[in-house]
Amino acid sequence: IFANDPPFHDIDFLKIDVEGLDAQVIRGARKLIERRAIGIIQFEYTRAWIRSGATLLGVREELAENGYTCELLVGDGIYTMDFDRYREFWGPSNFLAVRDDWSEKLHVLRRGAR
């Protein structure tokens, strides 16, 4: 199945869980991200990213260039992450990359900043 083929014109929610290769999947979805065909992307961030050569900052910047904001997903909701403060912390975490025009849809889940 290829997401660029019908009937996959738009994807509301894409969950990625590939044990440390999440950045490669995100990069592989570049064409979908560039045409803003995905509303929300959930991905895991772990120490396994070190072995893959990927960084959270690099992926975050690539997503931001296409109108996505990365937010930290924890059990009680979604938090804005202070990337300038934490940078690469290599702790196991789940993130949401939210397309800017989808941001308001998640307001009830937002809890603040971390």
C-alpha contacts under 8 A as a table, 3 or more apart, distances in Angstrom:
res1	aa1	res2	aa2	distance
1	I	5	D	7.75
2	F	5	D	5.55
2	F	8	F	7.88
3	A	6	P	7.56
3	A	8	F	5.14
3	A	9	H	7.15
3	A	32	L	7.83
4	N	8	F	6.16
4	N	9	H	6.42
4	N	32	L	7.39
5	D	8	F	5.85
5	D	9	H	7.11
6	P	9	H	6.16
8	F	11	I	6.73
9	H	37	A	6.80
10	D	37	A	4.68
10	D	38	I	6.03
11	I	14	L	6.83
11	I	37	A	6.00
11	I	38	I	4.70
11	I	39	G	6.40
12	D	38	I	5.61
12	D	39	G	4.69
12	D	40	I	6.19
13	F	38	I	6.64
13	F	39	G	5.98
13	F	40	I	4.85
13	F	41	I	5.91
13	F	42	Q	7.63
14	L	38	I	7.15
14	L	40	I	6.26
14	L	41	I	4.76
14	L	42	Q	6.18
15	K	41	I	5.88
15	K	42	Q	4.67
15	K	43	F	6.19
16	I	22	D	6.24
16	I	25	V	7.55
16	I	41	I	7.41
16	I	42	Q	5.96
16	I	43	F	4.91
16	I	44	E	7.14
17	D	20	G	7.99
17	D	22	D	6.64
17	D	43	F	6.31
17	D	44	E	6.33
18	V	21	L	5.51
18	V	22	D	5.82
19	E	22	D	7.15
19	E	44	E	7.85
19	E	48	A	7.03
20	G	23	A	7.70
20	G	44	E	7.48
20	G	45	Y	7.02
20	G	46	T	6.39
20	G	47	R	7.48
20	G	48	A	4.55
20	G	49	W	5.02
20	G	52	S	6.98
21	L	24	Q	5.39
21	L	25	V	6.62
21	L	48	A	7.71
21	L	49	W	6.75
21	L	52	S	6.56
22	D	25	V	5.13
22	D	26	I	6.24
22	D	43	F	6.26
22	D	44	E	6.70
22	D	45	Y	7.59
23	A	26	I	5.01
23	A	27	R	6.12
23	A	49	W	7.82
23	A	54	A	6.30
23	A	55	T	7.92
23	A	59	V	6.52
24	Q	27	R	4.99
24	Q	28	G	5.98
25	V	28	G	4.84
25	V	29	A	6.23
26	I	29	A	5.08
26	I	30	R	6.55
26	I	59	V	7.87
27	R	30	R	5.06
28	G	31	K	7.79
29	A	32	L	5.37
29	A	33	I	6.18
30	R	33	I	4.99
30	R	34	E	5.90
31	K	34	E	5.06
31	K	35	R	6.25
32	L	35	R	5.31
32	L	36	R	6.02
32	L	37	A	5.15
32	L	38	I	6.62
33	I	36	R	4.75
33	I	37	A	6.05
33	I	38	I	6.31
33	I	63	L	7.56
33	I	66	N	6.71
34	E	37	A	7.74
34	E	66	N	5.77
36	R	39	G	7.30
36	R	66	N	7.23
36	R	67	G	7.90
36	R	99	R	7.38
38	I	41	I	7.04
38	I	99	R	7.44
39	G	98	V	6.28
39	G	99	R	5.37
39	G	102	W	6.22
40	I	96	L	6.50
40	I	97	A	5.62
40	I	98	V	4.69
40	I	99	R	6.24
40	I	102	W	7.63
41	I	96	L	5.51
41	I	97	A	4.96
41	I	98	V	6.60
42	Q	94	N	6.98
42	Q	95	F	5.63
42	Q	96	L	4.49
42	Q	97	A	6.37
43	F	94	N	5.77
43	F	95	F	5.44
43	F	96	L	6.54
44	E	92	P	7.28
44	E	93	S	5.83
44	E	94	N	4.52
44	E	95	F	6.27
45	Y	48	A	7.89
45	Y	49	W	6.92
45	Y	56	L	7.39
45	Y	90	W	7.32
45	Y	91	G	7.28
45	Y	92	P	5.60
45	Y	93	S	5.20
45	Y	94	N	6.07
45	Y	95	F	7.34
46	T	49	W	5.89
46	T	90	W	5.75
46	T	91	G	5.78
46	T	92	P	4.39
46	T	93	S	6.55
47	R	50	I	5.65
47	R	51	R	7.75
47	R	90	W	5.19
47	R	91	G	6.70
47	R	92	P	7.01
48	A	51	R	5.48
48	A	52	S	6.74
49	W	52	S	5.02
49	W	53	G	6.19
49	W	54	A	5.38
49	W	55	T	6.69
50	I	53	G	5.22
50	I	54	A	6.33
50	I	55	T	7.43
51	R	54	A	7.87
54	A	58	G	7.19
54	A	59	V	7.64
55	T	58	G	5.21
55	T	59	V	6.41
55	T	88	E	7.11
56	L	59	V	5.24
56	L	60	R	5.89
56	L	87	R	7.88
56	L	88	E	6.49
57	L	60	R	4.97
57	L	61	E	6.06
57	L	83	F	7.76
57	L	87	R	6.79
57	L	88	E	7.03
58	G	61	E	5.22
58	G	62	E	6.31
59	V	62	E	5.09
59	V	63	L	6.17
60	R	63	L	5.18
60	R	64	A	6.01
60	R	69	T	7.51
60	R	70	C	6.36
61	E	64	A	4.97
61	E	65	E	6.20
62	E	65	E	5.32
62	E	66	N	6.97
63	L	66	N	5.35
63	L	67	G	6.60
63	L	68	Y	5.14
63	L	69	T	7.02
63	L	70	C	7.89
63	L	97	A	7.35
64	A	67	G	5.06
64	A	68	Y	4.76
64	A	69	T	5.85
64	A	70	C	7.97
65	E	68	Y	7.38
67	G	99	R	5.72
67	G	100	D	5.61
68	Y	97	A	5.67
68	Y	98	V	5.09
68	Y	99	R	4.26
68	Y	100	D	5.65
69	T	96	L	7.89
69	T	97	A	5.32
69	T	98	V	5.23
69	T	99	R	6.51
69	T	100	D	6.84
70	C	80	T	7.76
70	C	81	M	7.64
70	C	95	F	6.38
70	C	96	L	5.51
70	C	97	A	4.33
70	C	98	V	6.36
71	E	78	I	6.46
71	E	79	Y	5.78
71	E	80	T	5.09
71	E	81	M	5.85
71	E	95	F	5.52
71	E	96	L	5.21
71	E	97	A	6.40
71	E	98	V	7.60
72	L	78	I	5.63
72	L	79	Y	5.04
72	L	80	T	6.22
72	L	81	M	6.02
72	L	93	S	7.33
72	L	94	N	6.21
72	L	95	F	4.65
72	L	96	L	6.41
73	L	77	G	6.09
73	L	78	I	4.68
73	L	79	Y	6.47
73	L	93	S	7.44
73	L	94	N	5.30
73	L	95	F	5.19
73	L	96	L	6.43
74	V	77	G	5.52
74	V	78	I	6.24
74	V	79	Y	7.74
74	V	93	S	7.83
74	V	94	N	7.03
76	D	109	L	7.89
76	D	111	R	7.84
77	G	109	L	4.90
77	G	110	R	5.74
77	G	111	R	5.98
78	I	109	L	5.67
78	I	110	R	4.64
78	I	111	R	5.84
78	I	112	G	7.57
79	Y	110	R	5.88
79	Y	111	R	5.57
79	Y	112	G	5.21
79	Y	113	A	5.12
79	Y	114	R	6.27
80	T	112	G	6.17
80	T	113	A	4.57
80	T	114	R	6.27
81	M	113	A	5.97
81	M	114	R	5.36
82	D	85	R	5.45
82	D	86	Y	6.33
82	D	113	A	7.18
82	D	114	R	6.29
83	F	86	Y	5.15
83	F	87	R	4.95
84	D	87	R	5.68
86	Y	89	F	5.97
98	V	102	W	6.36
98	V	103	S	6.11
99	R	102	W	5.34
99	R	103	S	6.52
100	D	103	S	5.32
101	D	104	E	7.20
102	W	105	K	5.53
102	W	106	L	7.40
103	S	106	L	5.72
103	S	107	H	7.10
104	E	107	H	5.31
105	K	108	V	7.80
106	L	109	L	5.57
106	L	110	R	6.78
107	H	110	R	5.35
